[in-house]
Amino acid sequence: MKRIILNFEEKSSDFKELVQEAFNKDILSFMVSKDTYPEFENVERVKIYSKDLDLPLQFKVFENKDNLLRKIEEKKVENNIGFYKELKTKEDEQEIVELSKTGYIDFIIVSAKDWKIIPFENLIAEMHLNETDLIAEVDNVKDAELMLKTLEVGVDGILMTPKDANDIVELKTLIHTGFHIELTKAKILSIQNIPESERVCVDTTSLLNIGEGFLVGSTAAGFCLIHSETFETQFVASRPFRVNSGDVSAYVLVPDDDPERIYRTNYLSELKGGKKVLAVNFKGEARIVSVGRVKIETRPMLRFELEAIKGNKKIPINCICQNAETIRLVDPSGKAKSVVDIKVGDEVLVHIGPGATHFGTAIKETIIEK
């Protein structure tokens, strides 16, 4: 798990509100000063960092390299020792790397005001196999996301001063990018031809894997796993970034701004470049991908009526897909099967939904969709 450290060295006007929001989102690591430490000293579960070495802390952050090395030589170094460094030159970068190799330093917090990406790429490449965690100090959530994804590996953590409660919510979302969505099987009850429909193709900025696609459904009762176009055929080249997703009225699962809810729904017609979608594989493993482009075109479609079982209850599910060989659903074994080959009685993977949504958010309300 990536470290998220909130900088509370100073008391802002909404200090207490921000601390409470951090607790609400289960972010419990804080950088404090002598002035703010009393606000946390009697609070359980929190992890306190500080550059004030006189405080009785769990995580001490040295700013003076000679002082730190002297402590190491005298074997007076405790656990959870860190170092803070503002990176300005190539020599600073080399110093950070060398310190990470000593084996005594648990984490190094690096601030880079001018050059950001290249120095951190170098540090990640050099330090990602070391025991020392690389923490990037950033000014905003956008930079935090960049640091967490640089070179795919990303830094080990973020130090940031939140400007408002939304910053804390968005930071929590950044580290909550991998999760599980429960899948089950549903039986095909009927298949209906639809001569013309507006079909939505979603091209992502990520390469999708075999067994991975989007969860799409005509109602909030349930969603079919629509496979990505990762397969090469003799007539059509592979499009491993694409999911031919369904008709314009269908729901698709997208990440929720509140990570506690995991997902919400959008209509496929609402998607556009820059939006986020959940890519889900046949094991239910989900990740967030970005939309690069959406294409809406008129095509012949197939409407599938399915039925899943939850406890003693039968759940009706509907899904509309383009009538073409390259569009595939996924069977319970994880095998992609073309919609033109699917027959009544076949089983495919689905996610049983909340059954009721309001502007995409699940609610406890009696709603009939059919």
N, C-alpha and C positions, 0 to 999 in steps of 0.2 A: 504494500500500500504506500502510495506517495505521501510524503509529509506536507501538510498545510499548516504553516505557522502564521498566525495573525499578529501583526505588530501593534501592541498596545503600550508602547513606551510613553506615549503622551495621552492625556485625557482630553478627548474632544467633547463637544457639547452633547453628543448622543452616545457617549462612551458606554453607559449602562445598557442602552438599547442594543448596541452592537455586540456586547459581551453576551447578552441574553440570546440574541439570534445565533451566535456561534454555538452556544450550548444546545439550542433547539436543533441545529444541524449536525450536532455531534462532532464539531471541530473544537478540540480541547487543547491545542498547543498554542502558547502565547509567548511573545517576546515582551518582557516588561522592563521597567526601570525602577529605581529606588522609590519613585513617587507612586507608581501604580502597583507595585508588588503587594502592598497590604490588601488590595482588592481581591487577591487570589490566594493568599497564603493559607487560608482555612478552607479552601474549596477542594473537595475530593475529585479524583480522576484527572485533574488538569496536569499538563506537562508545561513547566515554566522554564523559559530560556531568558538569559540576561547577560549583558556585557558588564554589569556591575558584579564583580567577582566576590564582593564581600557579602552578598546576599546568600542565604541558605538554599541553594538551588539544586534542581535535578540536572539541568543542562547549563554548563558554564561556557560562555562564548568569549574567547580571548581575542583581543585586537592587536596585541603586541607580540610579534613573532618571537623575539628574543626571550620574553617572559615565558611564553609557552614552551620553547625548547629547553629553557632552564628547568622548568617543572618536570619535563620529560627526563632530562638527564639526572635529576635528583630523585627520580622515581616517585614523585609526589602527584603524579597525574591520576585522577580518579576516572571512573566510567563517565560516558556521555560528555566528553570534552569536545568543544567545537572551536572553530576559528573563523573570524569575519575578515573579509578582504575586499577592498574596492579595486577592481581590475582596470588598469589604465594602459599597461604596456605588455609586450610579449614576455618580459621578465616576470611580471606579476603572474601571468599564466603559468610559466614554468615553476614558479615558487609554489603555487597551489598544487600542482601535480606532484612535486617532490614531497610536500607535507602530507599528501594523501597516501604516500607510499610508506610512511613511518610505521603505520600499524597502531598508532596511539590515538589518532584523532577520529572521533566518531562521525563528524560532519564538518563541512566547510561551507559557510554562507558567502556567496560571491555577488557583489554588486557591480554591474557594468553599465555605466551611463551612456557612453558614446557608442562603442562597438558592442553589439549584443549577440547576434546570431553566430558569427564566426568563432569568437572566443569560446562560447558555450559548446559549439560543435566540437572544438578541439578538446575541451575539458571532458565532455561526455565520452569521447572516443578513448581518452587516456584513463579515465577514472571508473568506467562502468563495470569493470571487473574487480575493482578495489573494494575493500570493506568500508571505506570512507564515503559517506553520502554527500552528494553535490546538491546544495540548496541555492536556488536563484532568488535574489531579491528583485522584485518587479514592482512597477507602479500601478498596473491595472490588470484586469482579468484577461484582456486580449493578449498581453505579454505573457501572462501565466500559462495560457493555453499553448502559445508558441513554444515556451520553454519545456513544457511537459511532453511535447510531441517532436522536438528537434531530434533528428537522426533516428526517428521511430522510438528509440529507447527513452529519450527525454531525461530531464534532470530528476533527481530523487525527491525533490520537494520544492516548495515555494514559500518565500517570506513576503508578505504583502500587508500594507496598511489599508484596511477597508475604508472606503469613503462613505458607504451606506450599507443598509441591510442587504440590498440586491447583490452587492459584491460577494457577500458571504454565501448567498444562495447559489450564485453562478460558480464560485470556487468549488462548492460541494458537488455541483453537477459535473465539473471537469474531471474529478477523480472517481466519478461514478459512471464510467463509460462502458464497463463490461458487467453484464448481469444475466440472469436466467429468466426465460419466459416459458411457462409450462405448455407443452404441446401434448395433444392426445390424438387419437384416430377418429375419423368420421366416415360414415358410409355414404356413397353416392346413391341418392334415391331417384333422381331424374336428371335428364340433360335436355335442354331446350335450345334450338337455334334462334339467334337474333340476327336478322339480315343486315342491319346497320346500327352501329353504335360509335360514339366518340371514344376512342381508345387512348390510354395514357401510357406512354413509354417514359420511364424515369432513368436517366443516365446519371450515375454517381461519379464523384471524383476519386472513388476508391476502386480497387480491383476486388471483385467479389469471388468467393470460392465455390467449388463444387459442393452442393448440399446447402447453399446459402441463398436467401432471397428476402422477400418482404411478406408481411402478414396483411392480407387484404380481404375485405368482406363487404357484402352489400348491407349488412346490419351490424349493430354493435353486439349481437349475440355471439358472434364467432368470426374467425378470420382464417382463411386458407393460406398455407405457405406456398407462395408463387416463386418458382425457382428463377434464378438469374440466367442470362443467356451465355453461360460459360462454355457451352458445347460447340465444337466445330462440326459442321455437316458438309456434305458434298455440294450443297446449293447455297449455303449461307455461312459467312465467316463468324467466328466467335465474337461476341460482344461482352466480355467479362465484367464490364462496368454497368450493364443494363439489366433492368427488370421490366419486362413488358407486363404492366401491373394490373390492368383491368379498365373498366369504364369510368367515366368522369364522376359518377355519383358514388363510387365505392369509397369506403373508409380504408385508410392505411395507418399502421401504427407508427407514431413518431415519438421522440423523447419528450418527456414532460419537463417543464422548467423546474418543477419541484421533484428532486430525485427520489423522494419518499414514495411517489406515485408511479415511478418507472416509465409509464407511457400515457399518451393521450391519443386521440385520433385526429387526422385531417382528412378532408375529401381529397381524392387524387387530383381533382381540378384545381385545388388550392396550392399544390406544390409548384415551386419554381426554383431557379438557380439560387443557391445560397441557403435554402431550407435544409433541415436535418431530417433523416429518416432512420428507423431501426432496421438494420440488417440482421436476420435471424437464421441460424442453421438448423439442420434436422435434429440436433440435440437440444435445441432451445437456447443455445448460447447466442446472446445478442450484443451488438455493438452499434455505435452511432456513426453514420456516414453522411456526407454532405451531397446535396443535389447539385450537379453541374449544369444540367439542361433537362427540360421536359418537352416531349413531343406529343401533340394531340392530333390524331388523324382518324378518319372514318374507316372502320373495318367491320367485317362480319364477326359476330361474337357467339360464344356458348355460355348458357346460364346453367350452373350446377346447383341443384338442391341437395343438401347433405343433412345427415343427422348424427350428432355426437351424443354420448351418454355421460351424464354427470350424476353419480349416485343413482337414484331411481328416476331421474328426470331426463327426458329426451330434449336435446337442444337443437332447434332447426338453424341451419347455416346456409347462406346463399353466397355464391361467388360468380362473377361474370368475367370471362377471359376471352381474348382474341382467339378466333378459330384458325389456328395455324400450328404446324408441326413443331415450331421452335418454342412454343409456350408450354411450360411443364408445371405440374403439381408434384408433390413429393409423397411417396408412399411411406408406411410406417417403418420400413427398413432403412429409409434414407435415400432410396433410389428415385431419381427424377423420372417422371413419366409424362409423355406428351399428351396434351388434352385431347388430341384427335384419337388417341388409343384408349382413353379412359372409358369404361363402360359402367352401366348401372350395377351396383353391388361391389364395385372396387372401393378400397379404403385409402384415404389420404390423410396427411398430417394437418391439424388445425389447432388454433388456440381458442379456447372458450372465453369469450369476452365478458365485460361487465353487464351487458344487456341494456344499459341505459347510459347515455352521455348527454351533456349540455355544452354546446360549443366545443366538443372534443374531449371534455373532462368527464370521467365516470361519476355518476351520481346514483343515489338510492331513490329511484322513482319508477313508477309503473309506466313504461312506454311500450307500445306495441308497434313493431316494425315487421312488415311482411311483404 
